[in-house]
């Protein structure tokens, strides 16, 4: 079951769900929608660069591989990042989240950005029950024009759901991640 804006705020206020640095706490205003909460773009992003190698994802973790082949950028209001068409980058949310075992979420794009061609995830929208950390976004500009990315801009929305039954904990290489690559 998807939580409403009122239930999301209750879960946060009751310390059932943790979203640090949330942009507001009025369920009738931003960052809340009726069934989602908007999250903002953090200050750093990472662009995997073309290499004259084949990526063997079986060797080591994906986070180590991406860290080795990526160029990192620091964003500020004075120096945003201009994401060109057909360029892929990894970024994170400004907010840090912590989900109990009875809640999970999906991260989705915002329709206003999608209409400009900006995707914030490909096939990895699930934030699993028990996850803690910043949410990594797989962003690509599929539009015809460059898109300016500024830290603090609303970049995605989190749709929070109740988990039916108590899941067993499973290892996840990205829990507690601190960088866009996943380290």
C-alpha positions as CSV (number, residue, x, y, z in Angstrom):
1,X,0.0,0.0,0.0
2,X,1.3,3.4,-1.0
3,X,1.5,6.0,1.9
4,X,-0.3,9.3,1.5
5,X,1.5,12.6,2.2
6,X,-0.1,12.6,5.7
7,X,1.1,9.1,6.5
8,X,4.6,9.8,5.2
9,X,4.8,12.8,7.5
10,X,3.4,10.8,10.4
11,X,6.0,8.1,9.8
12,X,8.8,10.7,9.9
13,X,7.5,12.5,13.0
14,X,7.1,9.1,14.8
15,X,10.7,8.2,13.9
16,X,9.4,5.3,11.9
17,X,11.0,6.6,8.7
18,X,14.1,8.8,8.6
19,X,14.6,11.4,5.9
20,X,17.3,13.8,7.0
21,X,17.4,17.4,5.6
22,X,13.9,17.2,4.2
23,X,12.9,20.5,2.6
24,X,9.7,21.0,4.6
25,X,7.2,19.5,6.9
26,X,3.8,20.7,5.7
27,X,2.0,17.8,3.9
28,X,0.1,20.4,1.7
29,X,3.2,22.1,0.3
30,X,6.5,21.1,-1.3
31,X,8.3,18.8,-0.9
32,X,5.1,16.7,-0.5
33,X,2.7,15.6,-3.2
34,X,-0.4,13.6,-2.4
35,X,1.4,10.2,-2.5
36,X,5.1,11.1,-2.6
37,X,7.8,13.3,-1.2
38,X,10.2,15.2,-3.4
39,X,14.0,14.9,-2.9
40,X,16.7,17.2,-3.9
41,X,20.0,16.9,-5.8
42,X,23.2,16.8,-3.8
43,X,26.4,18.7,-4.6
44,X,28.4,16.0,-6.4
45,X,28.0,14.0,-9.4
46,X,30.1,11.4,-11.3
47,X,30.3,10.7,-15.0
48,X,31.6,7.3,-16.1
49,X,34.0,8.0,-19.0
50,X,34.5,5.8,-22.0
51,X,37.5,3.4,-21.5
52,X,39.4,1.2,-23.9
53,X,38.4,-1.7,-21.7
54,X,35.4,-4.0,-21.3
55,X,33.7,-3.7,-18.0
56,X,33.9,-7.0,-16.2
57,X,31.3,-6.5,-13.5
58,X,32.0,-9.9,-12.1
59,X,35.4,-8.7,-10.9
60,X,35.0,-6.8,-7.6
61,X,32.1,-4.5,-6.9
62,X,30.4,-2.2,-9.3
63,X,31.2,0.7,-7.0
64,X,35.0,0.1,-7.3
65,X,34.8,-0.1,-11.0
66,X,32.7,3.1,-11.4
67,X,35.0,5.0,-9.1
68,X,38.0,4.1,-11.2
69,X,36.5,5.1,-14.5
70,X,34.5,8.2,-13.5
71,X,35.2,11.9,-13.4
72,X,33.7,13.7,-10.3
73,X,32.2,17.1,-10.3
74,X,31.3,19.4,-7.4
75,X,28.2,21.6,-8.0
76,X,27.3,24.9,-6.5
77,X,24.6,27.5,-7.1
78,X,27.3,29.6,-8.8
79,X,28.7,26.7,-10.8
80,X,25.9,24.2,-11.7
81,X,26.5,21.3,-14.1
82,X,25.2,21.5,-17.7
83,X,24.2,17.9,-18.6
84,X,24.4,17.6,-22.4
85,X,22.1,15.4,-24.5
86,X,22.9,11.7,-24.3
87,X,25.2,12.1,-21.3
88,X,24.8,9.8,-18.4
89,X,25.8,10.6,-14.8
90,X,25.5,9.3,-11.3
91,X,24.3,11.7,-8.6
92,X,22.7,11.4,-5.1
93,X,19.9,12.9,-3.2
94,X,20.7,15.7,-0.7
95,X,18.6,13.8,1.8
96,X,19.7,10.7,3.6
97,X,17.0,8.1,4.2
98,X,16.7,5.1,6.6
99,X,13.9,2.6,6.1
100,X,12.6,0.1,8.7
101,X,11.9,-3.4,7.6
102,X,8.2,-2.7,7.1
103,X,8.6,0.2,4.6
104,X,10.2,0.4,1.2
105,X,10.1,2.9,-1.6
106,X,10.4,3.6,-5.3
107,X,12.3,6.6,-6.6
108,X,10.7,8.1,-9.6
109,X,11.4,11.1,-11.9
110,X,9.5,14.3,-11.8
111,X,7.2,14.8,-14.8
112,X,8.4,18.4,-15.3
113,X,12.0,17.2,-15.8
114,X,10.9,14.1,-17.8
115,X,9.2,16.4,-20.2
116,X,12.6,17.9,-20.9
117,X,14.0,14.5,-21.5
118,X,15.7,14.0,-18.1
119,X,15.5,10.4,-16.6
120,X,16.6,9.9,-13.0
121,X,16.7,6.1,-13.0
122,X,16.8,3.4,-15.6
123,X,15.7,0.1,-14.1
124,X,16.6,0.6,-10.4
125,X,13.7,2.4,-8.7
126,X,13.5,0.2,-5.6
127,X,14.7,1.4,-2.3
128,X,14.6,-1.8,-0.2
129,X,13.3,-2.2,3.3
130,X,16.2,-1.8,5.7
131,X,18.2,0.5,3.3
132,X,20.1,3.4,4.9
133,X,22.0,6.1,3.0
134,X,21.7,8.6,0.2
135,X,19.8,7.5,-2.8
136,X,21.9,7.2,-6.0
137,X,20.3,8.5,-9.2
138,X,21.2,7.2,-12.6
139,X,20.5,10.4,-14.6
140,X,20.6,10.7,-18.4
141,X,19.5,13.6,-20.6
142,X,17.5,12.1,-23.5
143,X,16.2,15.5,-24.6
144,X,17.4,17.6,-27.4
145,X,18.8,20.4,-25.2
146,X,21.3,20.7,-22.3
147,X,19.7,20.6,-18.9
148,X,21.2,22.7,-16.0
149,X,21.6,20.6,-12.8
150,X,21.8,22.7,-9.6
151,X,22.4,21.4,-6.1
152,X,19.2,21.6,-4.0
153,X,16.9,21.4,-7.0
154,X,14.0,18.9,-6.7
155,X,15.2,16.0,-8.8
156,X,13.0,13.0,-8.0
157,X,10.1,11.8,-5.9
158,X,10.0,9.0,-3.4
159,X,6.9,6.8,-3.3
160,X,6.8,5.0,0.0
161,X,5.0,1.6,0.5
162,X,4.2,-0.7,3.4
163,X,5.8,-4.1,3.2
164,X,3.4,-7.0,3.8
165,X,5.1,-9.4,6.2
166,X,8.5,-9.0,7.8
167,X,11.4,-9.6,5.3
168,X,14.6,-11.4,6.2
169,X,17.6,-9.1,6.0
170,X,19.8,-9.7,3.0
171,X,23.2,-8.1,2.2
172,X,23.3,-5.1,0.0
173,X,26.5,-3.6,-1.4
174,X,25.0,-0.1,-1.5
175,X,23.6,0.3,2.1
176,X,25.3,3.3,3.7
177,X,26.7,4.5,0.4
178,X,28.4,8.0,0.5
179,X,29.4,8.6,-3.1
180,X,27.4,8.5,-6.4
181,X,29.4,5.4,-7.4
182,X,28.2,3.6,-4.3
183,X,31.2,3.6,-2.0
